[in-house]
Amino acid sequence: MTESSPNDSAQEGNGGKRFWLDDIRNVHKVFWALVVLCAALLLADAIYEKHVILSFEKWFGFYGLFGFFGSFALVLIARELRKILMRDEDYYDR
């Protein structure tokens, strides 16, 4: 009897074909590329001149932080809204 790896079951579902993100090294490369890109964009915030309306828009990294916390808040709101709007699994079968 041969031992199977955790990726064997995933490969069975797609006909044994391996995709480039199945390799954990490629996942790490994508992750670190995104980290470098985010850091570069944060540093670029110090270079260009901002034409702002409100004074807090001049804060360093304001739009990055605003986007992060805004999307985080949307996820939390959606989780709570799901409890209100969710239907039973057999809702359309009745």
C-alpha positions in Angstrom: 0.0 0.0 0.0 1.3 3.5 -0.9 0.9 6.6 1.2 -0.9 9.5 -0.4 0.0 13.1 0.1 -2.5 15.8 1.0 -2.4 17.1 -2.5 -3.4 13.8 -4.1 -7.1 14.3 -3.2 -7.0 17.8 -4.8 -5.4 16.4 -7.9 -8.0 13.7 -8.3 -10.7 16.4 -8.5 -9.1 18.1 -11.4 -7.9 15.1 -13.4 -4.4 15.0 -11.9 -3.4 18.4 -13.3 -1.2 20.6 -11.0 -1.6 24.3 -11.2 1.2 26.8 -10.5 -0.4 27.8 -7.1 -0.4 24.2 -5.9 3.3 24.6 -5.2 3.7 26.3 -1.8 6.8 28.1 -3.0 4.8 30.0 -5.6 2.2 30.9 -3.0 5.0 32.4 -0.8 6.4 34.3 -3.8 2.9 35.8 -4.5 2.5 36.7 -0.8 5.9 38.4 -0.6 5.4 40.2 -3.9 2.1 41.7 -2.5 3.9 42.7 0.7 6.6 44.5 -1.3 4.0 46.2 -3.5 2.0 47.4 -0.4 5.2 48.7 1.2 6.2 50.5 -2.0 2.8 52.1 -2.3 2.9 53.2 1.3 6.4 54.8 0.8 5.1 56.5 -2.4 2.5 58.2 -0.2 5.4 60.4 1.2 6.6 61.5 -2.3 3.6 63.0 -4.1 1.8 66.2 -3.2 -1.7 65.8 -1.9 -4.5 68.1 -2.8 -6.8 67.5 0.1 -10.1 68.9 1.3 -10.0 67.7 5.0 -6.9 68.0 7.1 -6.7 64.3 8.2 -6.3 63.3 4.5 -2.7 64.6 4.8 -1.8 62.0 7.3 0.9 59.6 6.1 -0.8 56.3 4.9 -4.3 57.6 5.5 -5.9 56.1 2.4 -4.2 52.7 2.9 -5.4 52.5 6.5 -8.8 53.8 5.5 -9.1 51.1 2.9 -7.9 48.3 5.2 -10.2 49.2 8.1 -13.1 50.0 5.8 -12.9 46.6 4.2 -12.4 44.9 7.6 -15.6 46.7 8.8 -17.5 45.5 5.7 -16.6 41.9 6.5 -17.7 42.2 10.1 -21.0 43.9 9.0 -21.6 41.2 6.4 -21.1 38.4 9.0 -23.8 39.9 11.2 -26.1 40.7 8.3 -25.9 37.1 7.2 -27.5 36.0 10.4 -30.5 38.2 9.7 -30.9 37.4 5.9 -29.8 33.7 5.8 -32.5 31.3 4.7 -32.8 27.6 5.5 -30.9 25.2 3.2 -34.2 23.8 1.8 -35.9 27.2 1.5 -36.5 26.9 -2.3 -37.5 23.2 -2.1 -40.6 23.9 0.0 
